[in-house]
Amino acid sequence: MNFSIYPENKIKIYKDKILKHFSNLEFSENNNNIDLIFVFGGDGTFLKVLKKYYNQSIKLVLINEGKIGFISSIDINELFKINLKQNDLFKKFYLLKIISNNKHYVAINEIIIESKKITKCSSIINNKELIKNYSSKWLFINYIGTTGLARSYRYPIIFRNNPSFIFDILDCPQYYYNKNINQPILFQKNDVVKLEYETNQLFSLKCDNIFYENKFKEFFIKQIKSKASILNIDNFDRFINKMKKLI
């Protein structure tokens, strides 16, 4: 099994240790035909790698070197106790996919759609109109969650092994028509949300930490399953304790 290490400045530190503990692995110098990648860093590093490889049949081992370890809290000492031959330890994950103007964008954590002014919008869920509202910001949070927004808006941090996603309307006047909502809406993995706007205007679209800006008339948002898989160790309790210290 061929493996690589990301980022490159970690190769010198961890290459020999990994080869020593995992005798069935061979290090790939040129990143060709990689079966597995060891990723060292924080959530920002993980997001870059997950977005790059989500559509490839590859295994990803995320080792936390950041403060929180939101997506993965595996540390280097735990890594060397793991049997990487156990395929059931690796699990595929879901991403949020947004489609507009025949362009596709993906997000691991969240999608934020923001207009330059208060805009009339219809929210259509599985071809059925749910609400109409005036707002300037619409938010979608994936089941993996998001550290900053989860703490700011008091949403669930993670839906453990339950691929759901949250839809919420932010920065809106205190009135709705048609139907009234006053809390986030939770959707399941097969649901499709369509946002349809009255006018074709300039919006900013943020997928995780990447911004796009263009004129859009409508957005379709749904979840898609990755081809890549992540080493999944349930360190949920440890993560919660870390979060409590930060609050």
Buried (B, 14 or more C-beta within 10 A) or exposed (E): EBBBBBEEEBBEEBBEEBEEEBEEBEEBEEEEEBBBBBBBBBBEBBBBBBBEBBEEEBBBBBBBEBEBBBBBBBEBEEBEEBEBEEEEBBEBBBBBBBBBEEEEBBBBBBBBBBBEEBBEBBBBBEEEEBBBBBBBBBBBBBBBBBBEBBEEBEBBBBBEEEBBBBBBBEEBEEEBEEEEBEEBBBBEBEBBBBBBBEEEEEBBBBBBEEEBEEEBBBBBBBBBEBEBBBBBBEBEEEBEEBBEEEE
